[in-house]
Amino acid sequence: MDPLLLKTLHVAGVIGLFTSMGSIIAGACEDCKKKAAMLHGISLLVILLIGFAMLKKPPMGQYWWVAKLVMWLFLGAAPALAKRGVVARPVLLVLCLAAGIFAAWLGLAKPF
């Protein structure tokens, strides 16, 4: 597949993920939360599948993609953390933004 199309779909998944997390963390109406949770799951799946399609096969000498998987897991668990009140919502929002920025940096710089 065309790398530009894959990157575009990957970024579209990230936009959907952060849109849904904003709705979930902000505490929107119940119907909105349900739809945001669906968007969250679909976006996570798109990000994972497209990310591995771009990677094709994991580079054996590099581990930046493993760190991105850890960020993906954290962003996947964030709505549960917000719902159960494990982390205060403003703190969780900042942590999610930091995780997203760190994951973007890892994908661009591939430092290790």
N, C-alpha and C positions, 0 to 999 in steps of 0.2 A: 504494500500500500504506500501511497504518497506520504512521506514524512510530514509535510505541511498539514495535510488533512488529519493525521494522527495527533499532532501537536494541538491543532484547533479543537479537536474533540476532547482532548485531555484538559485543555483550559476551560472548555465549556462544562465539563464535569466538575472542575474546581469551582467555577462560578455557581453552579447549581448547589454544590456542597455548602459553600459559605452563605448562600442565600437561605437555604433551609436551616442552617445552624443559627443564623440571625433571628429567624422567625421562632425557632424552638427556644433559644436562650432568652429572647425578649418576652416570652410568655404570651404569645398571641392567643386568639380564641381557640377553643377545642377543635373545631373543624379545621382551622388553619394548621394546628399542630399535627393533626393526622396527615394532612396533605404534605406538610413539611417533612414529616418522618418518612413518607414514601419517597419524596424527592431526595432526601438524605441517603437512603439505601440505594436508590438507583444511581445517584451520583457517585457514591463510593464504588459501586460495581463498575461503572464506566471508567473511573479513574484507574482502578486496578487493572482491568482488562487492556485498556489502551496503553497504560504505562508498561505492561509486560510486552505488548505488541511493539512498542517503540524500542524496548530493550532487546527484543528478539530472544537472546539467551543471555543469562547473567554473566557479565565479565568476571572470570574467576579470580583475577588479582585485585578487583575493586570491591569495596563494601559500602559505597555511598547509597546504593539502592536498598540495602538492608536498613539503613537509617531512615530512608524515605518510607519503608514499610512500617517502621515504628511510629513515625508521624501519622501515617494513614490509620493505624490502629488507634492512636490517641484521638484523632479527629472522628473516628467511628464511634468511640466510647463517650465522646463529649456530651451528646444529648442525655445519655443515662446519668452522667455525673450531674448535669443540670437538673434533671427531674428528681433525683434523690437528694439533692442539696448537699452533695459531698464537697463541692467547691462552690464558693459564692459566684453568682452569675457574672458580675463584672470581671472578677479574676479569671473565670473560665473563658470569657470573651477575649481577654488579653492573651491568655495562654494559647487559644486556638489561632489567633492572628500570628503569634510568634511561631507556632508550629507550621503554619502555612508559609510564612516568609522563609523559615529555615528549610522547609522542603523544596521551595522554589530555588533557593540558593544552592542546595545540594544538586538539584537537577541541572542547573546551569554551570556550576563550577566543577562538579565531580571531584571534590578535593581528596578523597581517599578511596 
